Amino acid sequence: MGDRTITSLSEGERDRWRRNTVGLVFQDFQLVEDLSVLENILLPARFDHWRTPRALLERAIMLADRLGLDHRARRVSALSRGAQQRVAIARALVREPKLLADEPTASLDSTNGVRIAELLIESARRTQASILLISHDSDVLRRADRVHQLVAGALGPALAASS
């Protein structure tokens, strides 16, 4: 990716590269139930920092606010599935990755789905990141620059471009 040959990196270097370059939202979110919203958002940064840098903390709080999450919430296990997905999305965005991979609207109502799509696309444009966005939601797909469709396991041509 870019000028890096990922396969030539050691396992530790690949782990670091993934943490710093790729933002993933897992289908089952991989949140730590006993941690707060903010602790879950900042969890990947704990691998690199003994103390969370102030700018990263402020970004985590901004993302939580932007996604309609109370960053002071004690435990993510008490949140709805949609709110948990928004925590996972904030965690994927907190380090401003260069590649985002996500099915962002799977557990969200249409209003939050559109909000998430707009945030992902805005973040990607600001940081010049790429998004691999998987969705069946036409409102989300309309916001993409380029849409491809999988047909019988093969990638089809671009279907449409947003304005």
N, C-alpha and C positions, 0 to 999 in steps of 0.2 A: 504494500500500500504506500503510495507516494514513492519515496526513494528508499523505503525499507523492504528488505526481503525477510518477511516474518519467519519463514521456515529456517532461516539461518541463525535465528536467535536461540539462546539457551532457554531452558524452561523458565527460569527466573526472569530473564529479560522479556520473554513473551508475556508472562504474568503482568509485569510492569507496563509493557506496551499496551496490553489489553485494558488495564485499569486507567491508563492515561489517554487512550485513543478511542476506545469503543464504549458507548453507552448502551447497555442492554436492559430490557425489561422482560423478565422471565414470565412465562405464562402463569406460573403459580407464585410470582412476585419475589420469593426468597427473602421475605422480611423476617426479622427477629422479633417474635411476638412480644417479648418482655421489654423491648426497647421502645423509647418514645419515637414520635414522628421525626424529630430532628436527629436523634441518634441513628435512626435507620437511614436517613438521607445522607448523613456524614460517614456512615460505616466504611465505605471504600477508602476514604481519606485516612482512616486510622492505620492503614497498612503503611502509609508513608510519613505520617506526622505523629509525634508524641502528643503535641498540643495542636488542636485545629487552628490553622491560620485565620485571623479575623476576617479577611476577605472571603474565605471559603464559608465561614459561619454566616456571614451576612448574605452571601449568595444562597445558601440553604434556606435561610429565613425568607428571603425574597421569593424563592421558588415555591415554598410552602404557602405563602400568602397568595401568590399568583394563581396557585392551583386550588385555592379555597380550603386549605388545611390549617388547622390550629397547630402551629409548630410546638406548642407547649403540651400537647396531648401526651399523656403518660405512656400509654401502651397502644401499639398499633392493632393488637388483637381485638380491641374494643371498637375498631372502625368498621364501616361497611366495606364490602369487597371493592366498590368503586373508589372509595377513599384510599384503601390500601393500594390500589393500582396507581393512584395519583402520587402516593408516597414513593412507589417504585419508579415512577417517571421522573420525579424530582431527583431521586438518587442517581438515575442515569444521566441527568443533565448537569448535576452540580459541578462536575469537573470540566464542563464545556468540551465534550468529546468531539472528535473529528468524524466519527461514524456513529450514527444512531441506528439501532435495529430494534423494531418494535411493531407490535400490533396494538396501537394505542387506545383503541376504542372498545375492545372486547367486553369489558365489564362496566362500561360507562353509559349513562343516559346520553341522548343526542346532544344536549347542551354542553355537557362536560366533554364529550367526544370532540366537538368542534373547538372548544377552548384548548384542549390538549393538542389537537392538530395544528392550530395556529401558533401555540407556544413552541412546538417542535420545529415547525418550518421557520419561524422567526429566529429561533436560536441557531438553527443550521445556517441560515443566511448571514447572520451576524458573525459567526465564527468560521464561515466558509466550510462547514461540515457537509457530509453527505448523509442522507437518510435512506435507509432501506425500510420503507413503511409498508406493512402488510395490512390490508383492510378490505372489507366487503362494503364499507360505508361510503356511499356516493358523495355525501357532503364532505367527507374527509378527502376523498380522492380528487374532488374538484379543486382543492387547494394545492395540489402537487404540481410541480413543473412538468413532470413526465410520468405517465402511467403505463405500465406494461401489464400484460395479463398472462397468467400461466394457463396454457391450453394443452390438455393431455400430457402434462409434465414438461412441456417445452415453453420457453419464454417467447412470447409474441412481440410484435412491433409496438412502438409507442402508440397509445390510443388517443391521447389528447394532451394539450399543454394548457396551464392556467394563464390568465392574463397578467 
